């Protein structure tokens, strides 16, 4: 069994769980008719591996909106079971219709964006007027950010 310091806490999560806070805010924005893009979704490792039912339920948008599209540059996205549709981005291009998304989630993705101008143009192109772009990224001095800076980009 993996050590989990929060296992014995009520609900199985800490009072300062950033994932719960971030996705509670997203849940407050979504509507059943929305189309949501999970930008940089990967295989949705959290969906397979998170042992906290509360956090997993809050994070799962599939079934709460009309459609969740998982997009990533990695083919692992094709195994993403937390989405309704999966797509591989080639050359950083989404290939979505203009103004087709109500909400875009970029969870720990911005620190990996190699071409900010292209990224911004793709978001602006696909997001509806009045739509939401929700991003969470680590502080530059966090362990995640430091580790990401050590990984060679190609």
C-alpha positions in Angstrom: 0.0 0.0 0.0 1.2 3.5 -0.9 1.6 5.9 2.0 -1.2 8.5 1.9 -1.1 11.0 4.8 -4.6 12.2 4.0 -6.2 8.7 4.1 -7.4 9.0 7.7 -8.8 12.5 7.2 -12.5 12.9 6.7 -13.2 12.5 3.0 -9.6 11.3 2.3 -8.2 14.7 1.3 -6.4 17.6 3.0 -8.1 20.9 3.7 -5.8 22.7 1.3 -6.2 20.3 -1.7 -5.5 22.4 -4.7 -7.1 19.9 -7.1 -10.4 20.0 -5.3 -10.3 23.8 -5.1 -9.5 24.2 -8.8 -12.1 21.7 -10.0 -14.8 23.0 -7.7 -14.4 26.4 -9.3 -14.6 24.7 -12.8 -17.7 22.9 -11.7 -19.3 26.2 -10.8 -18.8 27.4 -14.3 -19.9 24.5 -16.4 -23.4 23.8 -17.8 -24.9 20.6 -19.2 -24.8 22.0 -22.7 -21.1 22.9 -22.6 -18.3 21.5 -24.7 -15.1 21.4 -22.7 -11.5 20.9 -23.8 -9.0 19.2 -21.5 -5.8 20.7 -23.0 -2.8 18.5 -22.3 -5.0 15.7 -20.9 -2.7 12.8 -21.4 -4.2 9.4 -20.5 -6.0 11.0 -17.4 -3.8 9.2 -15.0 -5.8 10.6 -12.1 -8.9 8.9 -13.4 -7.2 5.5 -13.2 -5.1 6.0 -10.1 -6.6 8.5 -7.7 -7.9 6.7 -4.6 -9.9 9.7 -3.3 -13.5 9.3 -4.5 -14.3 12.9 -3.6 -11.4 14.4 -5.6 -12.0 12.0 -8.5 -15.7 12.9 -8.8 -15.1 16.7 -8.6 -12.4 16.4 -11.3 -14.5 14.2 -13.7 -16.3 16.5 -16.1 -17.5 13.8 -18.4 -21.2 13.3 -17.9 -21.6 16.8 -16.4 -21.3 18.5 -19.8 -22.3 17.8 -23.4 -18.8 16.8 -24.4 -15.3 16.6 -23.0 -12.5 16.6 -25.6 -9.1 15.4 -24.4 -6.2 16.8 -26.5 -2.5 16.2 -26.2 0.6 15.8 -28.3 1.1 12.4 -26.8 -0.7 9.3 -28.2 -1.5 8.3 -24.6 -4.5 10.6 -24.9 -6.2 7.9 -27.0 -6.5 5.9 -23.8 -8.2 8.7 -21.9 -11.4 7.3 -20.4 -12.3 10.5 -18.6 -13.3 12.1 -21.9 -15.9 11.6 -24.7 -13.5 12.3 -27.5 -9.7 12.2 -27.8 -7.4 14.0 -30.3 -3.7 14.2 -30.9 -2.4 17.7 -31.6 0.1 17.8 -34.4 2.6 20.7 -34.4 0.6 22.3 -31.5 -2.5 22.7 -33.6 -5.9 21.8 -32.2 -7.8 21.6 -35.4 -11.1 22.6 -33.8 -13.8 24.7 -35.3 -13.7 28.4 -34.5 -15.6 29.3 -31.3 -16.5 25.7 -30.6 -15.5 25.5 -26.9 -17.3 26.8 -23.8 -14.4 26.1 -21.4 -10.8 25.0 -21.7 -8.9 23.4 -18.8 -5.1 23.5 -18.8 -4.0 21.7 -15.7 -0.3 21.8 -15.2 0.3 22.4 -18.9 1.4 26.1 -19.3 4.9 25.4 -18.0 5.3 22.9 -21.0 4.2 25.2 -23.8 7.1 25.7 -26.2 5.4 28.3 -28.4 3.2 30.7 -26.3 2.1 32.7 -29.4 0.8 29.5 -31.1 -0.8 28.3 -27.9 -2.6 31.6 -27.4 -3.8 31.7 -31.0 -5.3 28.1 -30.7 -7.1 29.0 -27.5 -8.4 32.3 -28.9 -9.6 30.5 -32.1 -11.5 27.7 -30.4 -12.9 29.5 -27.3 -16.4 31.0 -27.7 -17.0 34.6 -26.8 -17.7 34.7 -23.1 -16.0 31.3 -22.7 -13.6 30.4 -19.9 -9.9 29.5 -20.0 -9.0 27.8 -16.6 -5.4 27.1 -16.0 -3.4 25.9 -13.0 0.3 25.8 -13.0 3.0 25.3 -10.3 5.0 28.1 -8.8 8.3 28.4 -10.5 10.1 27.4 -7.3 8.0 24.3 -6.7 9.4 20.7 -7.1 7.2 20.2 -10.2 8.5 23.3 -11.9 12.1 22.6 -11.1 11.8 19.0 -12.4 10.1 20.2 -15.5 12.9 22.7 -16.2 15.4 19.9 -16.0 13.6 17.9 -18.7 15.1 18.6 -22.2 12.5 20.1 -24.6 12.7 19.0 -28.2 
